[in-house]
Amino acid sequence: MSESHSAMDWAAARQPEPSGRAESLPSSLRLSLILGTAGLSWIAAGFLVWPSAIRLANFWLTDDLKSMGALIPLVCFALILRAWRSAGWNTRGTWWGIALLVFWAMVVFVRDQTLLVITVNKGWLLQIPPLPLVAVMYALGLVLALGGRDLLRRCWFPVLLMWAVIPVPQTFSRRVDLPLQYISAQVARSFAHLLRTPLTADRLRLMFTPNFGMFIAPGCNGIRGSITLGLAAIVVSYVYRFRWFVYAPVVLGSVMLGYLFNLLRLCLLVVYYKIALPYPWLQTKGEMADYLIGGTLFMIALGIFFTVVNYLREKPSDLRPAAEPSAPDTTPLRPFLIRGAALIVLGVLFAAEYTHLHAEEPVTARVIPRLPDHIGNYRLVDRYDDSLLDGVVVYTWGEYAGPESGSPHIKLGFSPVLDVHDVEVCHMTRGQDPAWHGQIDADTPGGKTQFSGFTYMSGTMQWLEASSVCDGGTCSEFNTSSNHVTMVYARPHRGLPLEADASRPVPVLLRIDTGDTSSEPSETAATLSVVLRDFLRQANLVELSKPYSHR
């Protein structure tokens, strides 16, 4: 019996420890390696979807209503770390997360090289894939790569919250934001009348004197404060584990609180303007008064919000049971570090691609080629550029007159900087819906060319626009439409990541104006398309676009 025990003891002594070499690391060093690798992986994975990140940054910097979305990735990252800590810093990730990130990196790369936009009823616009979906997939892939399904189960909320990187869609501005602007102006005007203060008849301008008053701009309708409080309520309600019947009223009440306090701000501004009427030195401080009143009211709204939340938090019946924290993870770190290193290498490769693209000659320093003086029997009568505020030429235009006097002029434009450009999206962001849309095919000296065609109407004219993308010896853009859905797409640019492309696709746009506003848009499109096809029979767009295709 003693010999049997000796053999078992010897075998146990020879058995390797199940946790391997990783357990010999101090807990503080292990945690530092986990957090350091996670932080570098988070940054490196951002380069895999860098074009989407740049577009999001542009939205945040140029649109006040969407600017609050810049905080969403930071909030989500903090919530993921919070859930990861409750999971014992589990490092049992999976390579499927990295595969998902690589797949979406290729989707974003193709999207960056092509054009695919869907509009529904001309009121809802969707670019494929939408930026919020890319953000969600980015967070999902990282969570799976770092902590696996167990971590995903614990932090599903911050992963889905990444959809709020664009808090409100463009359609929201047209359907909700603008009507709220008029409601806010009406409330302020009614309050001024209650104070027996005469105003001008302009619905959005509250002028107390010909030179003293305020304009109720879209940003004055309280929607930014409402959305900010609403997003804060969503996050706080999740952190405090409110049940659904508490969660929904808290979020809805926060949105209403932000909007009501904005109406109060406008009424207090009316009071300030009435007080400032006899004091010219106060009239110049209206903007500062707006900031002070608005900031004070927002802090009061936050105080009310957190007072209510803390009251609800003290009631056990309002809270969901807390998840049990996991024991500290003892999984060997090597597989986790290898996955992190793979993500970092992929990020470096994609960063090298974007660094190569941005190391080119500045677009403001490029010489824009001139369009020819004659295209067939059409002659150039005018030339001009569409430029941004920083001087970058977005489109260079030439206006051509036909051989017959009185015939419509044709405006031909090439973009020396854009790779793909959806004309309809630009019009829709300015509140212009196409009266007609369809496909226009034309024979040119460079081969058959496909265009997306749209007609627009103002009070004095109608015009036809036809857009296409020239690349690789062809020019094509496709428009498939029904009564309610329109899809615009162009072929992908031929190129691979890290490939040194010597050329790029060139967007081309043609426009024909007419003073006939009585004809149906479809009839106008048919009439102007005849003139357009006659011009294109003499215009080799492939050759004309080549001077603009050099990177």
C-alpha positions in Angstrom: 0.0 0.0 0.0 2.9 2.3 0.8 4.5 1.6 -2.6 1.2 2.6 -4.3 1.1 5.9 -2.4 4.7 6.6 -3.4 4.0 6.1 -7.1 1.0 8.4 -6.9 3.0 11.1 -5.2 5.8 10.8 -7.7 3.3 11.1 -10.6 1.7 14.1 -9.0 5.1 15.7 -8.6 5.8 15.2 -12.3 2.4 16.6 -13.5 2.8 20.2 -14.9 0.7 22.9 -13.4 -2.5 23.5 -15.4 -2.1 27.2 -15.5 1.3 27.1 -17.2 3.9 29.9 -17.0 1.4 32.7 -16.9 0.6 32.2 -13.2 4.2 33.1 -12.2 3.5 36.7 -13.3 2.6 39.1 -10.5 -1.1 40.1 -10.7 -0.2 43.8 -11.3 2.1 42.9 -14.2 -0.5 40.6 -15.7 -3.1 43.3 -15.5 -0.7 45.8 -17.0 0.0 43.5 -19.9 -3.8 42.9 -20.5 -4.7 46.6 -20.4 -1.7 47.6 -22.5 -2.4 45.0 -25.1 -6.1 45.9 -25.1 -5.4 49.7 -25.5 -2.9 49.1 -28.4 -5.4 46.7 -30.1 -8.2 49.3 -29.7 -6.0 51.8 -31.5 -4.7 49.4 -34.1 -8.2 48.1 -35.0 -9.2 51.7 -35.6 -6.8 51.8 -38.6 -8.6 48.9 -40.1 -11.7 51.1 -40.5 -9.8 54.4 -40.8 -11.9 55.9 -43.6 -15.0 55.5 -41.5 -13.3 57.0 -38.5 -12.3 60.0 -40.6 -15.8 60.5 -41.9 -17.2 60.2 -38.4 -14.7 62.9 -37.2 -15.8 65.2 -40.1 -19.5 64.7 -39.0 -18.6 65.5 -35.4 -16.6 68.6 -36.3 -19.0 70.1 -38.8 -22.5 69.2 -37.4 -23.3 70.5 -34.0 -26.2 68.0 -33.7 -23.9 65.1 -34.2 -20.9 66.4 -32.3 -22.0 64.6 -29.1 -21.3 61.3 -30.8 -17.6 61.9 -30.3 -18.0 60.9 -26.7 -19.7 57.6 -27.5 -16.5 55.5 -28.2 -14.9 56.8 -25.0 -18.0 55.9 -22.9 -18.3 52.5 -24.6 -14.6 51.8 -24.0 -15.0 52.6 -20.3 -18.2 50.4 -20.0 -16.4 47.5 -21.7 -13.5 47.8 -19.2 -16.0 47.8 -16.4 -17.6 44.7 -17.7 -14.2 43.1 -18.3 -13.2 43.7 -14.7 -16.4 42.0 -13.5 -15.4 39.1 -15.7 -12.0 38.8 -13.9 -10.1 40.2 -16.8 -10.9 37.1 -18.8 -8.5 36.6 -21.7 -10.3 33.7 -23.4 -10.8 35.5 -26.6 -11.3 34.0 -30.1 -9.7 34.4 -33.5 -13.2 34.9 -34.9 -13.1 38.4 -33.5 -10.0 39.2 -35.6 -11.6 37.5 -38.6 -14.7 39.8 -38.2 -12.5 42.9 -38.0 -10.6 41.9 -41.1 -13.8 41.2 -43.0 -15.2 44.7 -42.1 -11.9 46.3 -43.0 -12.3 44.9 -46.5 -15.9 46.0 -46.6 -14.9 49.6 -45.6 -12.0 49.5 -48.2 -14.5 48.5 -51.0 -17.0 51.1 -49.8 -14.2 53.7 -49.9 -13.5 52.8 -53.5 -17.0 52.7 -54.8 -20.5 54.3 -54.3 -23.6 52.6 -53.0 -26.4 54.8 -51.6 -30.1 53.8 -51.1 -32.8 56.4 -50.5 -36.4 55.5 -49.5 -39.2 57.9 -50.4 -36.5 60.6 -50.7 -36.7 61.1 -47.0 -34.5 58.3 -45.6 -31.0 58.0 -47.0 -28.6 55.0 -46.3 -25.1 54.5 -47.4 -23.9 50.9 -47.5 -22.5 50.0 -45.0 -23.8 52.7 -42.6 -21.2 54.2 -40.3 -23.0 53.2 -37.1 -23.0 49.6 -38.2 -19.2 49.7 -38.9 -18.7 51.1 -35.4 -20.8 48.3 -33.8 -18.9 45.6 -35.8 -15.6 47.3 -34.7 -16.5 47.0 -31.0 -18.0 43.5 -31.5 -14.8 42.2 -33.2 -12.6 43.7 -30.5 -14.6 42.2 -27.6 -14.6 38.8 -29.2 -10.9 39.0 -29.9 -10.0 40.1 -26.4 -12.5 38.4 -24.1 -14.6 36.0 -26.1 -18.3 35.2 -25.8 -18.3 35.5 -22.0 -17.1 39.2 -22.2 -19.6 39.8 -25.0 -22.4 38.5 -22.8 -21.5 41.0 -20.1 -20.9 44.0 -22.3 -23.5 43.7 -25.1 -24.9 47.1 -24.1 -21.7 49.2 -24.9 -21.2 47.2 -28.1 -24.7 48.2 -29.3 -24.3 51.7 -27.9 -21.6 52.3 -30.5 -24.6 52.8 -32.9 -25.0 56.2 -31.3 -21.7 57.5 -32.8 -24.2 59.4 -35.1 -26.9 60.2 -32.5 -29.4 61.3 -35.1 -29.7 60.5 -38.8 -29.9 63.2 -41.5 -33.6 62.5 -41.9 -34.1 63.5 -38.3 -33.0 67.0 -39.1 -35.6 67.4 -41.8 -38.5 65.6 -40.1 -38.0 66.7 -36.5 -35.3 69.3 -36.0 -36.8 72.0 -38.4 -40.4 71.6 -37.1 -39.1 72.0 -33.5 -37.3 75.2 -34.6 -40.7 76.8 -35.6 -42.4 75.6 -32.4 -39.6 77.1 -30.3 -39.9 80.4 -32.2 -43.6 80.4 -31.7 -43.3 79.8 -27.9 -40.8 82.7 -27.6 -43.0 85.0 -29.7 -46.0 84.1 -27.6 -44.1 84.9 -24.4 -43.0 88.2 -25.8 -46.6 89.1 -26.7 -47.6 88.1 -23.1 -45.0 90.7 -21.9 -46.7 93.2 -24.3 -43.5 93.5 -26.4 -44.2 94.3 -30.1 -42.2 92.2 -32.6 -41.7 92.0 -36.4 -43.8 89.6 -38.4 -40.9 87.3 -39.4 -41.7 83.9 -37.8 -38.1 83.0 -36.9 -36.7 86.5 -36.2 -37.8 88.1 -33.0 -36.8 91.8 -33.6 -37.5 94.1 -30.8 -36.1 97.1 -32.8 -35.0 97.2 -36.4 -31.4 96.5 -35.3 -31.9 94.5 -32.0 -33.3 91.1 -31.8 -32.6 87.4 -32.1 -32.9 84.7 -34.7 -34.3 81.3 -33.7 -31.8 79.1 -35.5 -32.2 75.3 -35.8 -29.7 75.0 -32.9 -32.0 77.0 -30.7 -34.8 74.3 -30.6 -33.3 72.4 -27.6 -32.8 69.1 -29.5 -29.1 69.0 -28.6 -29.8 69.3 -24.9 -32.6 66.8 -25.2 -30.4 64.2 -27.0 -27.5 64.8 -24.5 -29.7 64.2 -21.5 -31.3 61.2 -23.3 -28.0 59.6 -24.0 -26.9 60.3 -20.4 -30.1 58.7 -19.2 -29.5 55.6 -21.3 -26.0 55.1 -19.9 -26.9 55.9 -16.3 -29.9 53.6 -16.4 -27.8 50.8 -17.6 -25.1 51.3 -15.0 -27.7 51.5 -12.2 -29.4 48.4 -13.6 -32.9 49.9 -13.8 -35.7 47.6 -14.8 -37.4 48.3 -18.1 -40.5 49.9 -16.6 -38.1 52.4 -14.9 -35.6 52.6 -17.8 -38.1 53.8 -20.4 -39.7 56.7 -18.4 -36.3 57.9 -17.2 -35.0 58.2 -20.8 -38.2 59.7 -22.1 -38.4 62.1 -19.2 -34.8 63.2 -19.7 -35.5 64.1 -23.3 -38.6 66.1 -22.4 -36.7 67.8 -19.6 -34.0 69.0 -22.0 -36.6 70.4 -24.4 -38.7 72.1 -21.7 -35.7 73.8 -20.2 -34.7 75.0 -23.7 -38.2 76.7 -24.0 -37.6 78.2 -20.6 -34.2 79.5 -21.9 -35.8 81.2 -24.8 -38.4 82.8 -22.6 -35.7 84.1 -20.2 -33.8 85.4 -23.3 -37.0 87.4 -24.2 -37.0 88.8 -20.7 -33.3 89.8 -21.1 -33.9 91.4 -24.4 -36.8 93.4 -23.0 -34.7 94.6 -20.1 -31.8 95.5 -22.5 -34.1 97.6 -24.8 -33.3 101.0 -23.0 -29.6 100.0 -22.3 -27.4 99.9 -25.5 -24.5 98.5 -23.6 -26.6 95.4 -22.6 -27.7 94.9 -26.1 -24.2 93.9 -27.2 -24.0 91.2 -24.5 -26.9 89.1 -25.8 -24.7 86.2 -26.9 -23.0 86.0 -23.5 -26.3 86.2 -21.8 -27.5 83.2 -23.9 -24.5 81.1 -22.9 -25.0 82.0 -19.2 -28.7 81.3 -19.2 -28.4 78.1 -21.2 -25.5 76.8 -19.1 -27.2 77.5 -15.8 -30.4 75.9 -16.9 -28.6 72.8 -18.2 -26.8 72.4 -14.9 -30.2 72.7 -13.1 -31.6 70.1 -15.5 -28.7 67.8 -14.7 -29.3 68.3 -11.0 -33.0 67.4 -11.3 -32.0 64.3 -13.4 -29.5 62.9 -11.0 -31.8 63.6 -8.0 -34.5 61.6 -9.6 -32.1 58.8 -10.6 -30.6 58.5 -7.1 -34.1 58.4 -5.6 -35.0 55.5 -8.0 -31.7 53.8 -7.3 -32.5 53.5 -3.6 -35.6 51.4 -4.3 -34.7 47.7 -4.7 -37.8 47.0 -6.7 -36.6 49.3 -9.5 -33.3 47.4 -10.0 -32.3 44.2 -11.8 -30.2 41.7 -9.9 -26.5 42.4 -10.2 -24.4 39.9 -12.2 -22.0 37.9 -10.0 -18.4 38.9 -10.5 -16.1 36.2 -11.8 -13.0 34.9 -10.1 -9.6 36.3 -11.4 -8.8 34.6 -14.7 -5.7 32.3 -14.7 -5.7 31.5 -18.4 -2.2 31.6 -20.0 -1.5 35.0 -21.5 0.4 33.8 -24.5 -2.7 33.2 -26.8 -4.1 36.6 -25.8 -0.8 38.4 -26.5 -0.5 36.6 -29.9 -4.0 37.8 -30.9 -3.2 41.3 -29.7 0.1 41.3 -31.7 -1.8 40.1 -34.8 -4.2 43.1 -34.4 -1.3 45.5 -34.0 0.5 44.2 -37.1 -2.7 44.5 -39.1 -3.2 48.0 -37.8 0.4 49.0 -38.8 -0.1 47.6 -42.3 -3.3 49.6 -42.8 -1.8 52.7 -41.2 1.1 52.4 -43.8 -1.5 52.4 -46.6 -3.2 55.6 -45.3 0.1 57.2 -44.5 1.2 56.6 -48.1 -2.1 58.2 -49.4 -1.7 61.2 -47.2 1.9 61.8 -48.0 1.0 63.0 -51.4 1.3 66.5 -52.7 -1.3 68.8 -50.9 -4.4 69.2 -53.0 -4.3 72.9 -52.6 -0.9 73.0 -54.4 -2.0 71.0 -57.4 -2.4 72.7 -60.8 -5.9 72.1 -62.1 -5.9 71.1 -65.8 -8.0 73.3 -68.0 -10.9 71.9 -70.0 -10.5 72.1 -73.8 -11.8 75.2 -75.7 -13.8 73.0 -78.0 -15.5 69.6 -77.7 -16.7 68.7 -81.1 -18.8 71.6 -82.3 -19.4 72.8 -78.8 -17.3 75.8 -77.7 -16.2 76.8 -74.2 -17.9 80.0 -73.0 -17.1 80.0 -69.3 -14.9 78.3 -66.8 -15.1 78.3 -63.0 -14.3 76.2 -59.9 -16.3 75.0 -56.9 -14.0 75.4 -53.9 -14.2 74.8 -50.2 -13.3 77.4 -47.6 -9.8 76.1 -47.4 -9.2 76.6 -51.1 -9.5 73.0 -52.2 -11.2 72.8 -55.6 -13.9 70.1 -55.4 -15.1 70.5 -59.1 -13.7 72.4 -62.0 -16.3 73.4 -64.6 -16.6 74.3 -68.2 -19.7 75.7 -69.7 -20.2 74.8 -73.4 -22.5 76.4 -76.0 -23.9 74.3 -78.9 -23.7 75.3 -82.6 -27.3 76.4 -82.6 -28.1 79.8 -81.0 -30.6 79.5 -78.2 -29.8 75.9 -77.4 -29.2 75.1 -73.7 -25.7 75.4 -72.5 -24.0 72.3 -71.1 -21.9 72.5 -67.9 -19.3 69.8 -67.6 -17.4 69.3 -64.4 -14.6 67.0 -63.2 -13.5 66.6 -59.6 -9.7 66.7 -59.1 -9.8 65.5 -55.5 -12.9 63.2 -54.9 -12.8 59.5 -55.6 -16.6 58.9 -55.5 -19.3 61.5 -55.0 -23.1 61.0 -54.7 -24.7 64.1 -56.1 -28.2 63.2 -54.8 -26.8 63.1 -51.2 -25.4 66.6 -51.5 -28.8 67.9 -52.7 -30.7 66.1 -50.0 -28.5 67.6 -47.3 -29.5 71.0 -48.6 -33.1 70.1 -48.5 -33.5 69.6 -52.3 -35.3 66.5 -53.5 -35.1 65.3 -57.1 -38.3 65.7 -59.0 -37.2 62.9 -61.3 -34.5 60.3 -61.1 -33.5 57.5 -63.5 -30.8 56.0 -65.6 -29.3 57.8 -68.7 -27.1 55.8 -71.1 -25.2 57.5 -73.9 -22.7 56.6 -76.6 -19.4 58.5 -76.4 -16.2 58.2 -78.4 -14.8 56.4 -75.4 -17.5 53.8 -75.4 -21.0 53.4 -73.8 -21.4 55.5 -70.7 -23.9 55.1 -67.9 -25.2 58.0 -65.8 -27.4 58.5 -62.8 -29.8 61.3 -63.9 -31.8 63.7 -61.7 -33.9 66.7 -62.3 -34.4 69.5 -59.8 -36.7 72.5 -59.8 -36.6 76.0 -58.3 -39.1 78.8 -58.7 -37.4 80.0 -62.0 -35.9 77.0 -63.6 -35.6 73.2 -64.0 -32.3 71.5 -64.5 -31.0 68.0 -65.3 -27.9 66.6 -63.6 -26.1 63.5 -64.8 -23.3 62.0 -62.8 -20.8 59.2 -63.5 -17.4 57.9 -62.4 -14.6 57.5 -64.9 -12.0 54.8 -64.1 -10.0 52.2 -65.9 -11.1 53.2 -69.4 -14.8 53.3 -68.7 -17.3 55.8 -67.2 -20.3 54.3 -65.4 -22.7 54.9 -62.5 -26.0 53.1 -62.2 -29.3 54.2 -60.9 -32.1 51.6 -60.2 -35.3 53.1 -58.9 -38.9 52.3 -58.1 -41.7 54.6 -56.9 -40.3 54.5 -53.3 -36.7 53.2 -53.4 -33.7 54.5 -55.3 -30.3 52.8 -55.5 -27.2 54.6 -56.9 -23.9 52.7 -57.3 -20.7 52.7 -59.2 -18.1 50.0 -59.9 -15.3 49.7 -57.3 -12.0 51.3 -58.0 -9.4 48.7 -59.1 -6.9 48.6 -56.4 -5.7 46.6 -53.4 -4.5 47.7 -49.9 -0.9 48.8 -49.9 -0.9 49.0 -53.7 0.7 52.2 -55.0 -2.1 53.3 -57.3 -1.0 55.8 -60.0 -4.5 56.8 -60.8 -7.8 57.3 -59.1 -11.5 57.3 -60.2 -12.7 60.7 -61.3 -16.3 61.8 -60.7 -17.9 63.6 -63.7 -21.0 65.8 -63.5 -23.0 67.4 -66.3 -25.8 69.9 -65.9 -28.3 71.5 -68.3 -30.7 74.3 -67.2 -34.0 75.3 -68.7 -36.3 78.2 -67.9 -39.4 75.9 -68.6 -41.0 75.3 -65.2 -44.4 74.3 -66.5 -43.4 70.9 -68.0 -43.5 67.7 -66.0 -40.1 66.7 -64.6 -40.1 63.4 -66.7 -40.8 65.4 -69.9 -38.0 67.9 -69.0 -35.6 65.0 -68.4 -36.5 63.4 -71.8 -36.0 66.7 -73.6 -32.7 67.7 -72.0 -31.4 64.1 -72.3 -31.6 64.5 -76.1 -29.3 67.6 -75.9 -27.0 65.8 -73.4 -26.6 62.7 -75.7 -25.8 64.9 -78.6 -23.0 66.6 -76.6 -21.7 63.2 -75.3 -21.4 61.8 -78.9 -18.6 64.3 -79.3 -17.1 64.2 -75.8 -14.6 61.4 -75.0 -15.0 61.5 -71.2 -12.4 58.8 -70.7 -9.7 61.0 -72.3 -11.0 64.2 -70.8 -10.9 62.7 -67.3 -7.3 61.4 -67.5 -5.6 64.7 -66.5 -7.6 64.6 -63.3 -6.9 61.0 -62.4 -3.3 61.3 -61.3 -2.8 60.9 -57.6 
